Amino acid sequence: MPEDCTWDFETRQIHAGAVIDAETRSRVTPIYQTAGYVFDDFDDGEARFAGRSAYRAYSRNENPTNAVAGRRIADLEGGVDGIVVASGQAAIAAALTALAASGDHVLVTRSLYEGTREMFRGVLARQGIDFEYVADDASDDEWASRVRPTTRAVYTETLPNPLNQVVDIQRLAAIAHTAGVPLVVDNTVPTPYLWRPIADGADIVIHSTSKWLAGHGAVLGGAVVDGGRFDWAAHADRFPQLTEPPRAGVPSFVERYGAGAYLAYLRSVIVLEYGPTVPPSSTFLLLHGIETLSVRMDRHVSNAQAVAELLAARPEVARVFYPGLPSDANHALAQRYLPSGAGSIVSFELAGGREAARRFIDALRLITPMTHIGDVRSLAIHLASTIHAKLTPEERADAGITPGLIRLSIGLESPRDLAADLAAALDAAGV
């Protein structure tokens, strides 16, 4: 794409980041299924390892297929650079370990996907990173009081799974920047088609590309995008890995890469050394998914809105969690941040509790009972017995996971067929 390009989102999701293969002139980005690359000569090998070449040395931290996907997602999010990795969890771990080390502290909003919480209290806590949770709607003073000299980031999700609390990203960005740390945002659920948090002040954006970006439930993957706006040099005491020379005679990442310093460090240190490599064959499918993102999201959203309205009208349903409904507590924020639609996760609580949920799940014929979201197929899961099963009853209650809570990921099927399947399952669930 030209540097001064002003193409619309629908065009950029097809063309951004693409490079025509010089040898074959393939219009579709090829699968570069290779572990390494031939050096032209002695000096070329040295330059590649020193980071002075435009060409790569090894596929552990990027290959040409993956590079296109990283650039495309960054373009759609409004960032300066991006990288794809093996999964959404790998993206979160890589993004945060590039910022924080043992003894450091990260502030986190309470509304968060349970798989992420599990990683925070598990493997990352064992590595010595301290995660502290703060209520999304806590006052600015409360947030400020939790900041420590060791704080390295504020972490949140735009539209948390499964309860769809819309997070006020502009306010959190101001809080993070006042504290001198970046705001890291998981934007998996809305995708950049519905919400681009970098425009609202986010500094780093994460995706599980396995979900709506790929869209077909066929591949795993993750992505990290650098917004390129955080002033690392102004907070050098917190981020010496970016602002100080890695060794004598070598400029710092900020000196070498400027606005792209964070992503350059992530790519050449964290991803290179940990090796969460995504296969280029998976990225090939991801790229094909991204090309139709806007078309699919429009249908996802319209189907989800219809499903939420159907559920809200049923006596078997005690509560629906979908910010597209005017009755939802997050509706005002959704109108502000998500004018094109509130995503396609619809969660609801059955009045009959766990046994009603059992009858509902077992009665589904079209909607698939499984753990995943963002598929073209509609999916359903009972949360308390699966994703949140490791929590105590008290912990589940604190997280809003009631015995009758069901999460739906609404796909692209006929809305009439979805309504019929839901109606039959709700009839089976009973009041």
N, C-alpha and C positions, 0 to 999 in steps of 0.2 A: 504494500500500500504506500502511496506517496506520503511524505512526512507531513504535509499540510492537509491531509485528507479530512474531509468533514462528512464522510458517508454516514448514513443512518445505521442504527443498530442491526437491522435486518440484513443489511449488506455486509457489515463488518463481521457478523457471525459466520459468514461464508468465506470471506476473503482475508481477514486480518491475520497477519503473521505468516501467511503462506509464502513459500519460496519455490519457484519453478525449478525442478531438478535439471541441472545443466546438461547432464548426459542424455537422459531419456526424454526430457521436456514433458514429463507426466503432468497433467492438469491436477490430478488428485495427489495429495501428499503421499508419497510411498511409505511403505513399512521398511525402515532401515534396520533390518534384523542383523545387527553386528555388535560384537563386544568392543571392538577397537578400530583404530584408523591408522592408515599407513603414513609415516612421516616422510616428507619430501627428502630430507637430509638430516644431518646431525643438528644443524642450527634450528631447523624446524621443530624437531623433537624438544629441544631445550626451550624454545619459545612457547610451545604448547603447555609444557609443565609449569612454566613461569607465569602463565596467564597473559602473555604478550601477543598471542595469536588469536585471530578470529575463529580458528578451527579448534576442535576438541581433541583431547588425548585419549579418552576412554568413555564408555557409555554408562559408567556407574552413576554419574551425576547429570548426564543429559545425552541425548542422541538427536539427530535431525528431525525425526518424527515428533519426538517429545518437545523439542524446542518450538515447533510451530504451535502446538497446543498451549504451551506456557505463554507465548506471545499473544495468542488469540484471546485467552481468558483475561490476561492483563489488559488488553485493549478494551474488551467489553466492560471491564470493571473501572476503567479510567486510571490504571496504574502505569508505572514505568517499565515493569518487567515482571515475569512470572515463571514458575517452574512447576512441573507436574511430578508427583511422587506416587508411591505404591497404593496409598489409601488415604481417606480423610483423616484417620487417626494418625497416620504417618505425617500428614501435613501439619496437624496440630502440634505433634511432638517436635518436629523440625523447626516450626516457626517459633516455638517458645524456648527451645534449648539454644537457639541462636541469640536469644535475648538474656536468658537467665541461667545461672549455674548454681551449684550447691551453696546454700546459705542465702540465696536470693528469694524474693517475695513477689507474688503476682496477685493482684486484686481481681476477683471474678464476680460476675452477677450471679445471683442465686438461681435464676431461671436458665437452666442449662441441660442439654441432652445427657442422659444418664451414662452413656458410654464414655463421654468426655469426663464426667465427674469421676468415673471409675479409674480412668487413666491418671487423673490429677491426684487422687488419694492413694493410688497404687504405685505404678512404676516411676512416675515423675517425683512423687513424694520420697520414694526410696533413693532417688538421685539427689535429694536434699533441697528441692524447690518447695517452698511453702506457699500453698494456695489458700487465700482467705476470701470467704464469700460475703458479699454485701447485697442487701435487698436492692432490686432494680430501682425502686422508687425512694430509696433512702435520700435524705437531704444532701445537698452539696457539702455541707459542713461535716456530715457523717462520713461521706466518702473521703473528704480531705483528712479527717482524723485517723483514717486507716492507712494512710501513706507512710511508708518508712524510708529511711535512707537506702535500704536494700530493695525497694520496690522497683521492678523492671518493666512492668506492663499492666494494663487493664485489659481484661479479656471478657468477651461477651458473644452472643449470637443475635443476629438481626431479628429473627423470628423463631424463637426456641421451640424445639420439638420435645414434647408433644402438645403443650398447652397453649402455644401461639401467643405468648406475651410479647407484644411489640415493644422492642427496646428503643428508648429515646437516644439514638446514636449521637445526635448533635450535642446533647447535654453530657453524655459520657466522654465524648471527644474533648470537650472543654475541661472536664475534670481531669482526664489523663494528661492533657497538655499543661495544665497548671501544675501538675505533679512532676512534670518533666519526663514523662514516659509515653510510649506509643499506645494507641488503642488498637487491639487485635480483635478482629470480628470474623466469626464464622457466618458466611452468607449463603450457605448451602440451600436452605429452604426457599427463599424468594428468587434466587439466582440473579445475575446482573440485569436480566430483562425486567424484573419487577422493582429491584432496589439496587442502587450502586452506592454503598456506604462510604466509599472514599470521598464522594462529593459532599457527604455530611460530616467529614472530619476524620474518618477512620484512616489509620496508617498502614495496616497490614490486613489483608483479606484472605480467608481460608475457604476452601471448598472440599467437600467430598464429591468428586466428579463422578462417582459411581451412581449418583442420584440423577437429578433432572438434566444436568449438563450432558451426560451420556444418554440417559433417558430410557434405556431398554432393559435394564437389569442384567446386562450381559458381562459387564467388566467392573473391576475395582479400580479406584484411582483417587488421587487427591491433588490439590493445587494450592500454592501460596503465591499471593500477588503483593508486590511492594508498591504502595501508593506514591513513594518518592518525595513525600512532603515533610517528613519528620526531620528536624534539625539535630542530627546526631552529634555534631561538633559542639553545639551549645550545651549538651549534657554528657560531655566526654567522661566525667567521673563515673557515670552509670554504665557506659558502654565502651570500655577501653578496647574490646575486641574489634570495634569498628574504627575507632579514632586514633589508636596508637599503632605504630609500625609493628608488624608481626615478628620481625627480626631486623637486625641491623642492616641498613642499606635498602630496605624495602618500604615503600610508602604505605601508609595506612589505607584501609578500604575506602574511607571517605575521600582521601586524597586521590586515589586511583579511579574511583567510580562515581563520585559525587552523589547525585540523587538516587542512584541505584546501588549504593553501598551495601544496604542490608541484604538485598537479594543476591548480590555478588558473594557476600560472606556465606549466606545460606547455601548457595550452589557449590562454592569451591571449598568450603570447610565442612559444614554440617551434613549436607547430602552426600558429599564425596566420602566422608569418613564413616557415616552410619550406613550408607548404601541402600536407602529405601527406594530402589529403582522400579519404575513401572515399565512393563514390557511394551515395546513400540507397537505390537499387535493390538494391545488394549487401547493405546492412545489413538491408533487408526480408527477404531470404533468410536472412541470419544469424539474425535473430530467430526465424524459423520453425524453424531448426535447433536453437537453444537450448531451445526448448519441449519437445523430445524427448530432450534430452541424457542424462538418467538412464536412460531406457529403452534407448537405443542403447549407452551405455557398459557396461551390464550384459551385453549380448550381445557387444560387442567383447571384453570381458574373458574371458567364458566360452569364446569361440572361440579367443582367443589362448592361453589356458591349455591347451586341447586340442591346438592346433598345436604348442606348445612341447614337450608331452609326447610327441607323435608324432615330432617331429624328434630328441629326445633318445634315442629308442629305435632310430634308424636307423643302420646301419653306415657309410653315406655321410657322416654328419655328425660332424665332429670336436669341435664345441663349440656349445652353444646359449647365447645371452645373453638370459635372461628371468628376472627376479627372483621370479617366481611359482613357479619350480622350487626345491625344497628344496636341490638341489645347487648352486644359483647362489651366488656369493660375496656377492651383495647381498641374499640372502633375508631375513636377520635384520632389516636396515633396512627392507625392504619390508613385513615383518610389522608393524613399528612405525609406519611412515608411510602404508602403503597397504593397510590391512586389508580394503578392499572390492575389491581387485584391482590387479594390477601393470601396468595399461595394455594396449595392443594392438599395440605394436611388438615383434616377435620377430626377432632377428637370429641368424644361425647361420653357422658356417664349414664349408664342404665340404672333406673330406679331400683331394679331387682338385685343389684349387686353382682357378686361373683357367679352365682348360678344362672342369673339372667344372661351374663356375658358368655357363659359356657353354651347356653342354648342358642344364643345369637351367632356365635362363631361356627358352631356345628351345623347351623341351618343355611349358611351361605353357599351359593352354587356358582355364582359368577365371580364375586370378589374372592381373592385368594388369601387364605390365612397364612401369613409368613412374615418374617422380619426383614423389612427393607422399605424404602420410600423412594419416590421419584421415578417409578416405573411407568411405562405406558399402560400397564395393567393396574387395576385397582387392588389394593392390598389391605388387610385388616390384621390387627394383633391386640390381644388382651395384655396390657402392660404389667399389671401386678404379678402375673404368673410367669412372665418371661424376662423382659429387659430389666425390670425393677425387682425381680424375685430375690436378689441377694440382699436387699435392704430389709431392715426390721419393719414391722407394721408402723411404728412411730416415724421412722425415716420416710416411708412411703407417704404417710399422711402429711408430713411436713413438706414433701415435694408435690403434693396435690394429686398423688396417684391413688385414687380410691378403688375399692374392690370391683366396681362396675365400669371402670374406665376402658374404653376401646379407642384405638387410634386407627383412622383410615387414611391411606394415601390414595387420593382419587386419581384415576387414570383417564384414558381417552375413549372409553367405551361409550356407547349410546347412552345419553342421560335417561332415556326411558327404561332401558334394561337395568341400569344401576338402581333406579328408583324401585323397580319391581323386585330386585334381589334384596334390597334393604328392607322393603316393606314386608316381605315374607320372613326374613330373619327377625325383624322386630315383632312380628306376630308370634313367632316361636318363642322369643324371649319373654313375652308377657309383661304385665305391669308389676 
